[in-house]
């Protein structure tokens, strides 16, 4: 039985919805043959989110970790290629943390690459007529922080776990009252994209 950990963040920055969390919750009711899906809902807290996630990795030792997050300016589903070793928060997190230009882990490598099958994920999502593309920057907020921290933990612990991060755009209802235009997708498309990403990642286990 393959084990997959799916993480998603609570709402932040004044939002009452986070599309990553909405999509992740739906996955609880989706069947993935010969796979055990563990869903972890994370606080938007610089320190607690990492602590909770790494504790789950230690306990469960999953074969795959897919981390989800919201990208308010994203036009597509974006599997991320790389995480970088810097915290530079444009806005405070939900606990009030707002680091500026600090390393995530002092003395650790400058970057880690995703080990998910990102090309296959994008191809399958595009075939479903949902916009998707590989992104070369996960930003410098909590999405990048958790991506980097998980990849570093896997490297240090010499785990065989494959892991990576996927950004989801706003869903339509988040943009209704915005004073400026934001790209968005339907929640249905976001959910289907996450399902396809999970299927592709399970198939890609080496």
Buried (B, 14 or more C-beta within 10 A) or exposed (E): EBBBBBBBBBBBBEEEBBBBBBBBBBBEEEEBEEBEBBBBBBBBBBEBBBEBBBEBBEEBEBBBBBBBBBBBEBBBBBBBBBBBBBBBBEEBBBEEBBBEEEBBBEEBEEEBEBBBBBEBBBBBBBEEEBBBBBBEEBBBBBBBBBBBBBBBBBEEEEBEBBBBBBBBBBBBEBBEEEEEEBBBBEBEBBBBBBBBBBBBBBEBBE
